[in-house]
Amino acid sequence: MPVSTAAIDPSVCAPLPVLGQDVTVPLVTGGEVTYAALDYAASAPALQRVWDDVAAYAPYYGSVHRGAGYLSQLSTDLFENSRRTVAEFLGCRADDQVVFTRSTTDSLNLLAAAIPAGCQVFVFETEHHASLLPWRDAQVTYLNAPRTPAQAVETLERALADRDPYGPALVCVTGASNVTGELWPVKELAAAAHAHGARIVLDAAQLAPHHPVSIAELDVDWVAFSGHKLYAPFGSGVLAGRSDWLLAAEPYLAGGGASRKVARRADGGVDVDWHTTAARHEAGSPNVIGVYSIASACKALTEAGFDNLLAREQELVSRVREGLAAVPEVQVLSLFGDDAPRVGVISFVVRGWNSSHFAAALSAEYGIGVRDGLFCAHPLVRTLLGSDPQDPGECGAPEAEPGERSLNAIRVSFGAGTPDEHIERFLRAVSELVSEGAQWKYRTEDGRCVPDRGTAAQV
């Protein structure tokens, strides 16, 4: 639910230090400006605390689980302590496992490879492609986009009531939309899934950086998220939750680390005894620094206090929504309506503008980085825009010339490291671009809208 901003203490709710906060970028109109990173939903800037922790560990880097030397032993302890830190951050149950992966996408593909034969999977069309697409070998039911949280629960209940009641089933749902930022009724969806004998996996890629996530309290079976959205800069992710399906499945990757014992048979083959711990799905040399960076980010967010972080972020959300609402040409995209609780992710279109043209002008003329496209959630964005599923448009690639309407949208996203000035500059830029137009000419190059360096400013 939204957090009240009535009694925010600015000294407590100051932005957390992040890398890049002093980086300056050139403007096409001349001069430089401090870069306003407002694309947190794609990759959040690394917390300074995370970077400092990793830098302090780097000289002690060593292989894990295999070495007898001091640095290997130290690195192994750090790796396994990071697993415990993540488990605590996620409120894991005593028998849950934390498996380290490359990303949310990797985590959900791992789970997809581990589901039992004949498993029925239920996924809303509103999901990010990371949770929409991995289930190719299962019997998948795609559910239409709901227009209220209650409708989401009702839609799932109806679908589950029609399934084979004796076979395994899995529901995959997001915690916070990567397009609208709206929070989904995860606990209620989990209750509906379990009432019909199904399990549920939570895509927390957009939820975990903004809200506390407790596997036990939400009563979900698995949680997946990525480090690079949680203020950790490296290619690492997490799949945490029940161990039985994971232990019953063949290893996601076959190789060293996943095996406990390998022996040749008399017939020339090989017998393998696989691990029964998380190592079963962590073959190969693990990304120790990436794992440690996730653990460091978990500690930093916990110590900063989610109540404080939530309060400040909700203030920024209100400020952005009010600022955009003041521009009649702007349409904010929403499934559940204006009053729906949401994180710092807001997508919109501007009447009379190609979304890629608008995003390019924000960057080139104001030093503001946002996202344009379909955000790897094509069915959802097309539903929100009211376009036909067969209409052209690709994730991040414009199909219209500058100034023409496009089938893409613009996304602004922010979080714990966002200064007030970035929000103020963004809102001023939106207002000026709509009322005065772009100061520069733009063209499409390699699928992107870019400033035309050969033209003068349109003064």
C-alpha positions as CSV (number, residue, x, y, z in Angstrom):
1,M,0.0,0.0,0.0
2,P,1.1,3.6,-0.5
3,V,3.2,5.0,2.4
4,S,2.1,8.3,3.9
5,T,4.5,11.2,3.1
6,A,3.1,13.6,5.7
7,A,5.9,13.3,8.1
8,I,9.0,12.7,6.0
9,D,12.3,13.6,7.6
10,P,14.6,14.9,4.8
11,S,17.7,14.0,6.8
12,V,16.6,10.4,7.1
13,C,15.2,10.1,3.6
14,A,18.0,11.6,1.6
15,P,19.0,9.8,-1.6
16,L,21.4,6.9,-1.1
17,P,24.8,7.5,-2.7
18,V,25.2,5.8,-6.0
19,L,27.8,5.6,-8.7
20,G,27.6,8.2,-11.5
21,Q,25.8,10.8,-9.5
22,D,28.4,13.4,-10.6
23,V,28.9,12.3,-14.2
24,T,28.3,15.1,-16.7
25,V,27.2,14.6,-20.3
26,P,27.2,17.0,-23.3
27,L,24.1,18.6,-24.6
28,V,23.5,18.9,-28.3
29,T,22.6,22.6,-27.7
30,G,25.9,23.3,-26.1
31,G,27.5,22.8,-22.7
32,E,27.3,20.0,-20.2
33,V,24.9,18.9,-17.5
34,T,24.9,16.4,-14.7
35,Y,23.4,13.2,-16.0
36,A,19.9,12.5,-14.7
37,A,19.6,8.7,-14.6
38,L,15.9,8.0,-14.7
39,D,16.0,4.4,-16.1
40,Y,16.2,2.5,-12.9
41,A,13.7,-0.1,-14.1
42,A,16.2,-1.3,-16.7
43,S,19.3,-1.1,-14.5
44,A,19.7,0.8,-11.3
45,P,23.0,2.6,-10.7
46,A,25.2,0.7,-8.2
47,L,25.1,1.9,-4.7
48,Q,28.4,3.4,-3.6
49,R,28.3,1.1,-0.6
50,V,28.1,-1.9,-2.9
51,W,31.0,-0.7,-5.0
52,D,33.1,0.0,-1.9
53,D,32.4,-3.5,-0.4
54,V,33.4,-5.2,-3.7
55,A,36.6,-3.0,-4.0
56,A,37.6,-4.0,-0.5
57,Y,37.1,-7.7,-1.3
58,A,38.7,-7.7,-4.7
59,P,42.4,-8.2,-3.5
60,Y,41.2,-11.3,-1.7
61,Y,39.5,-12.8,-4.7
62,G,39.8,-16.6,-5.0
63,S,38.1,-19.7,-6.3
64,V,35.3,-21.1,-4.2
65,H,34.4,-24.6,-2.9
66,R,37.5,-26.1,-4.4
67,G,40.6,-24.5,-3.0
68,A,42.6,-25.3,0.2
69,G,44.4,-21.9,0.2
70,Y,43.4,-19.0,2.5
71,L,41.9,-16.8,-0.2
72,S,39.8,-19.7,-1.5
73,Q,38.6,-20.4,1.9
74,L,37.8,-16.8,2.5
75,S,36.0,-16.5,-0.8
76,T,34.0,-19.6,-0.1
77,D,32.9,-18.2,3.3
78,L,32.0,-14.9,1.7
79,F,30.0,-16.7,-1.0
80,E,28.0,-18.9,1.4
81,N,27.5,-16.0,3.8
82,S,26.0,-14.0,0.9
83,R,23.5,-16.8,0.4
84,R,22.5,-16.5,4.0
85,T,22.2,-12.7,3.7
86,V,19.9,-13.1,0.7
87,A,17.8,-15.7,2.4
88,E,17.3,-13.3,5.3
89,F,16.5,-10.4,3.0
90,L,13.8,-12.5,1.3
91,G,12.3,-13.9,4.5
92,C,13.0,-17.4,3.4
93,R,11.6,-20.4,5.2
94,A,13.9,-22.8,7.0
95,D,13.9,-25.4,4.2
96,D,14.0,-22.9,1.2
97,Q,17.0,-22.8,-1.1
98,V,18.8,-19.8,-2.5
99,V,20.2,-20.5,-6.0
100,F,22.5,-17.9,-7.6
101,T,21.9,-17.3,-11.3
102,R,22.7,-14.7,-13.9
103,S,19.4,-12.7,-13.8
104,T,15.7,-12.9,-13.3
105,T,15.5,-14.3,-16.8
106,D,18.0,-17.0,-16.0
107,S,16.2,-17.8,-12.7
108,L,12.8,-18.3,-14.4
109,N,14.3,-20.4,-17.2
110,L,16.0,-22.5,-14.5
111,L,12.6,-23.1,-12.8
112,A,11.0,-23.8,-16.2
113,A,13.6,-26.5,-16.7
114,A,12.8,-28.0,-13.3
115,I,9.0,-28.2,-13.4
116,P,7.5,-31.7,-13.4
117,A,6.3,-33.3,-16.6
118,G,2.8,-32.4,-17.5
119,C,2.9,-29.2,-15.4
120,Q,0.3,-26.6,-16.3
121,V,1.6,-23.0,-16.2
122,F,-0.6,-19.9,-15.9
123,V,0.8,-16.5,-16.8
124,F,-0.9,-13.1,-17.3
125,E,-0.2,-11.4,-20.6
126,T,1.0,-8.5,-18.6
127,E,4.2,-10.2,-17.6
128,H,7.7,-9.1,-18.7
129,H,9.1,-11.5,-21.3
130,A,11.4,-12.9,-18.7
131,S,8.4,-14.5,-17.1
132,L,6.1,-14.7,-20.1
133,L,8.3,-16.8,-22.4
134,P,10.4,-19.5,-20.5
135,W,7.6,-22.1,-20.3
136,R,7.8,-23.4,-23.9
137,D,7.9,-27.0,-22.9
138,A,4.9,-26.8,-20.6
139,Q,1.1,-26.5,-21.2
140,V,0.7,-22.7,-20.9
141,T,-2.5,-20.8,-20.3
142,Y,-2.1,-17.0,-21.0
143,L,-4.5,-14.9,-19.0
144,N,-5.9,-11.6,-20.3
145,A,-4.8,-8.4,-18.6
146,P,-7.0,-7.6,-15.6
147,R,-8.2,-4.1,-14.9
148,T,-8.3,-4.3,-11.1
149,P,-6.4,-6.3,-8.6
150,A,-9.6,-8.1,-7.6
151,Q,-10.2,-9.0,-11.3
152,A,-6.7,-10.5,-11.4
153,V,-7.5,-12.8,-8.6
154,E,-10.9,-13.7,-10.1
155,T,-9.3,-14.4,-13.5
156,L,-6.7,-16.7,-12.0
157,E,-9.3,-18.6,-9.9
158,R,-11.5,-19.2,-12.9
159,A,-8.6,-20.5,-14.9
160,L,-7.3,-22.8,-12.1
161,A,-10.8,-24.1,-11.5
162,D,-10.9,-25.4,-15.1
163,R,-7.5,-27.2,-14.9
164,D,-6.7,-30.8,-14.4
165,P,-7.0,-31.0,-10.6
166,Y,-4.6,-33.9,-10.3
167,G,-1.5,-32.7,-12.2
168,P,1.1,-30.2,-11.1
169,A,0.5,-26.5,-11.8
170,L,2.4,-23.3,-11.5
171,V,1.4,-19.6,-11.6
172,C,3.9,-17.0,-12.6
173,V,3.1,-13.4,-11.6
174,T,5.0,-10.1,-11.3
175,G,5.1,-8.2,-8.0
176,A,5.3,-4.7,-9.6
177,S,4.8,-4.0,-13.3
178,N,7.9,-3.0,-15.2
179,V,5.6,-0.8,-17.4
180,T,3.2,0.8,-15.0
181,G,4.9,0.3,-11.7
182,E,1.6,-0.9,-10.2
183,L,1.7,-3.4,-7.4
184,W,0.0,-6.7,-7.9
185,P,-2.0,-8.6,-5.2
186,V,0.6,-11.2,-4.7
187,K,-0.6,-12.6,-1.4
188,E,-4.1,-13.0,-2.7
189,L,-2.9,-14.6,-5.9
190,A,-0.8,-17.0,-3.9
191,A,-3.8,-17.9,-1.8
192,A,-5.8,-18.6,-4.9
193,A,-3.1,-20.7,-6.4
194,H,-2.7,-22.8,-3.3
195,A,-6.4,-23.2,-2.9
196,H,-6.5,-24.9,-6.3
197,G,-3.4,-27.1,-5.7
198,A,-1.0,-24.9,-7.7
199,R,2.3,-23.3,-6.8
200,I,3.4,-19.7,-7.5
201,V,6.6,-18.0,-8.5
202,L,7.0,-14.3,-8.0
203,D,8.9,-12.2,-10.4
204,A,10.3,-9.6,-8.0
205,A,12.7,-7.9,-10.4
206,Q,10.8,-4.5,-10.0
207,L,9.5,-5.2,-6.5
208,A,12.6,-6.1,-4.5
209,P,14.4,-2.8,-5.1
210,H,11.4,-0.8,-3.8
211,H,9.6,-2.9,-1.2
212,P,10.4,-5.6,1.4
213,V,9.8,-9.0,-0.1
214,S,9.1,-11.9,2.3
215,I,8.6,-15.4,0.8
216,A,7.0,-16.5,4.1
217,E,4.6,-13.6,4.5
218,L,3.5,-13.5,0.9
219,D,3.3,-17.4,1.0
220,V,4.8,-17.7,-2.5
221,D,6.8,-20.8,-3.5
222,W,9.6,-19.1,-5.3
223,V,11.0,-15.6,-5.8
224,A,13.2,-14.5,-8.7
225,F,15.1,-11.2,-9.0
226,S,18.2,-9.6,-10.6
227,G,21.1,-7.9,-9.0
228,H,21.4,-5.1,-11.6
229,K,18.0,-3.8,-10.6
230,L,18.8,-4.0,-6.9
231,Y,21.7,-1.5,-7.1
232,A,24.3,-4.3,-7.7
233,P,26.2,-3.7,-10.9
234,F,27.1,-7.2,-11.9
235,G,25.5,-10.1,-13.9
236,S,23.9,-12.0,-11.1
237,G,20.5,-13.0,-10.0
238,V,18.6,-15.2,-7.5
239,L,16.0,-17.9,-7.5
240,A,14.9,-18.7,-3.9
241,G,12.2,-21.0,-2.6
242,R,11.1,-24.6,-2.3
243,S,13.7,-27.2,-3.0
244,D,11.8,-30.3,-4.0
245,W,11.2,-29.5,-7.7
246,L,14.7,-28.3,-8.0
247,L,16.2,-31.4,-6.4
248,A,14.1,-33.7,-8.5
249,A,15.2,-32.1,-11.8
250,E,18.3,-32.7,-13.7
251,P,20.9,-29.9,-13.2
252,Y,20.2,-26.8,-15.1
253,L,23.9,-26.9,-16.3
254,A,25.9,-30.1,-16.2
255,G,29.5,-29.6,-15.0
256,G,31.9,-29.1,-12.2
257,G,30.3,-27.9,-8.9
258,A,26.9,-29.5,-9.7
259,S,28.4,-33.0,-9.3
260,R,29.5,-34.7,-6.0
261,K,30.9,-37.8,-7.6
262,V,31.6,-38.9,-11.2
263,A,32.8,-42.5,-12.0
264,R,33.4,-44.4,-15.2
265,R,31.3,-47.5,-15.8
266,A,32.5,-50.8,-17.1
267,D,30.6,-50.3,-20.3
268,G,32.6,-47.0,-20.9
269,G,29.8,-44.6,-19.7
270,V,29.8,-42.3,-16.8
271,D,27.8,-42.4,-13.6
272,V,27.1,-39.0,-11.9
273,D,26.0,-38.3,-8.3
274,W,24.6,-34.8,-8.3
275,H,24.5,-32.4,-5.4
276,T,21.3,-32.2,-3.4
277,T,22.0,-28.5,-2.4
278,A,21.7,-25.3,-4.3
279,A,25.0,-26.3,-5.9
280,R,23.1,-28.7,-8.1
281,H,22.1,-25.8,-10.3
282,E,25.2,-23.7,-9.9
283,A,27.7,-25.6,-12.2
284,G,30.9,-23.9,-13.2
285,S,32.9,-21.3,-11.4
286,P,30.3,-18.9,-9.8
287,N,30.2,-15.2,-10.1
288,V,31.5,-14.6,-6.6
289,I,31.8,-10.8,-6.9
290,G,28.3,-10.6,-8.4
291,V,26.9,-12.7,-5.6
292,Y,28.7,-10.6,-3.0
293,S,27.4,-7.4,-4.6
294,I,23.8,-8.6,-4.3
295,A,24.4,-9.4,-0.6
296,S,25.9,-6.0,0.0
297,A,22.9,-4.3,-1.7
298,C,20.5,-6.4,0.5
299,K,22.3,-5.2,3.6
300,A,22.5,-1.6,2.5
301,L,18.7,-1.4,1.7
302,T,17.9,-3.1,5.0
303,E,20.1,-0.8,7.0
304,A,18.7,2.3,5.3
305,G,15.2,1.2,6.3
306,F,12.5,0.4,3.7
307,D,10.0,2.6,5.6
308,N,12.2,5.6,4.9
309,L,13.0,4.6,1.3
310,L,9.3,3.9,0.6
311,A,8.2,7.2,2.1
312,R,10.6,9.2,0.0
313,E,9.9,7.2,-3.2
314,Q,6.2,7.7,-2.8
315,E,6.7,11.4,-2.5
316,L,8.6,11.3,-5.8
317,V,5.9,9.2,-7.4
318,S,3.3,11.7,-6.4
319,R,5.4,14.6,-7.7
320,V,5.9,12.9,-11.1
321,R,2.3,11.9,-11.5
322,E,1.1,15.4,-10.6
323,G,3.6,17.0,-12.9
324,L,2.6,14.8,-15.9
325,A,-1.1,15.3,-15.1
326,A,-0.5,19.1,-15.6
327,V,0.4,18.5,-19.2
328,P,-2.8,17.7,-21.1
329,E,-1.0,16.0,-24.0
330,V,0.5,13.4,-21.7
331,Q,-1.3,10.1,-21.1
332,V,0.0,7.9,-18.3
333,L,-0.4,4.2,-18.8
334,S,-2.2,2.2,-16.1
335,L,-4.0,-1.1,-15.7
336,F,-5.5,-0.5,-12.2
337,G,-6.3,3.2,-12.3
338,D,-4.9,6.4,-10.8
339,D,-5.3,5.2,-7.2
340,A,-3.4,2.0,-7.6
341,P,-0.3,1.7,-5.4
342,R,2.9,1.7,-7.4
343,V,6.6,1.9,-7.3
344,G,8.8,4.5,-9.0
345,V,8.0,3.2,-12.6
346,I,5.7,5.3,-14.8
347,S,5.1,4.9,-18.5
348,F,3.4,7.5,-20.7
349,V,2.8,8.7,-24.3
350,V,2.7,12.2,-25.5
351,R,0.0,13.2,-28.1
352,G,1.6,14.2,-31.4
353,W,5.0,12.8,-30.5
354,N,6.9,9.7,-31.5
355,S,8.0,8.3,-28.2
356,S,11.5,7.6,-29.4
357,H,11.8,11.2,-30.6
358,F,10.6,12.5,-27.2
359,A,13.1,10.3,-25.3
360,A,15.9,11.3,-27.6
361,A,15.2,15.0,-27.0
362,L,15.1,14.4,-23.2
363,S,18.6,13.0,-23.5
364,A,20.2,15.3,-26.1
365,E,18.7,18.5,-24.9
366,Y,18.3,18.0,-21.1
367,G,20.8,15.2,-20.2
368,I,18.0,12.9,-19.0
369,G,18.1,9.2,-19.5
370,V,14.7,7.4,-19.8
371,R,13.5,4.3,-21.7
372,D,11.4,4.2,-24.8
373,G,9.9,1.2,-26.5
374,L,7.7,-1.8,-25.4
375,F,9.9,-2.6,-22.4
376,C,10.1,-6.3,-23.2
377,A,6.4,-6.5,-22.3
378,H,4.9,-6.3,-25.8
379,P,1.4,-7.7,-25.1
380,L,1.0,-5.4,-22.1
381,V,2.1,-2.2,-23.7
382,R,0.0,-2.9,-26.8
383,T,-3.0,-3.5,-24.6
384,L,-2.5,-0.3,-22.7
385,L,-2.1,1.6,-26.0
386,G,-5.1,0.0,-27.5
387,S,-3.2,-1.2,-30.5
388,D,-3.7,-4.4,-32.5
389,P,-1.4,-7.2,-31.5
390,Q,-0.2,-7.4,-35.1
391,D,0.7,-3.7,-35.3
392,P,4.4,-3.0,-35.8
393,G,6.7,-2.0,-33.0
394,E,9.6,-3.7,-31.2
395,C,11.1,-3.4,-27.8
396,G,13.3,-0.3,-27.9
397,A,13.1,0.2,-31.7
398,P,10.9,3.0,-33.2
399,E,8.9,2.3,-36.3
400,A,7.9,5.9,-37.0
401,E,9.8,8.9,-38.1
402,P,10.4,11.7,-35.5
403,G,7.3,13.7,-35.0
404,E,4.9,10.9,-36.0
405,R,2.9,8.9,-33.5
406,S,4.6,5.6,-32.6
407,L,3.3,2.4,-31.0
408,N,5.9,2.6,-28.3
409,A,5.8,4.4,-25.0
410,I,8.2,6.4,-22.7
411,R,9.2,5.1,-19.3
412,V,10.6,7.1,-16.4
413,S,11.8,5.2,-13.4
414,F,13.6,6.1,-10.2
415,G,14.5,4.9,-6.8
416,A,16.7,5.2,-3.7
417,G,19.5,7.1,-5.4
418,T,17.4,9.7,-7.3
419,P,17.9,13.3,-6.3
420,D,15.0,15.8,-6.3
421,E,16.7,17.8,-9.0
422,H,16.5,15.0,-11.5
423,I,12.7,14.8,-11.0
424,E,12.3,18.6,-11.3
425,R,14.4,18.7,-14.5
426,F,12.4,15.9,-16.0
427,L,9.1,17.5,-15.4
428,R,10.4,20.9,-16.7
429,A,11.7,19.2,-19.8
430,V,8.4,17.4,-20.5
431,S,6.5,20.7,-20.2
432,E,9.0,22.6,-22.4
433,L,9.1,19.9,-25.1
434,V,5.4,19.8,-25.3
435,S,4.8,23.5,-25.3
436,E,7.8,24.7,-27.3
437,G,9.0,21.6,-29.3
438,A,12.4,20.2,-29.6
439,Q,15.3,22.6,-30.2
440,W,17.1,20.2,-32.6
441,K,16.4,18.1,-35.6
442,Y,16.4,14.3,-35.2
443,R,16.6,11.3,-37.5
444,T,16.4,7.6,-37.3
445,E,19.7,5.7,-37.4
446,D,20.1,2.0,-36.8
447,G,16.7,1.8,-35.3
448,R,17.2,4.6,-32.9
449,C,16.1,8.3,-32.9
450,V,19.3,10.4,-32.7
451,P,20.2,14.1,-33.0
452,D,21.1,15.1,-36.6
453,R,24.6,16.5,-36.0
454,G,24.5,18.1,-39.4
455,T,21.7,20.5,-38.6
456,A,21.6,23.7,-36.6
457,A,19.3,24.2,-33.6
458,Q,15.8,25.2,-34.4
459,V,15.7,28.5,-32.6
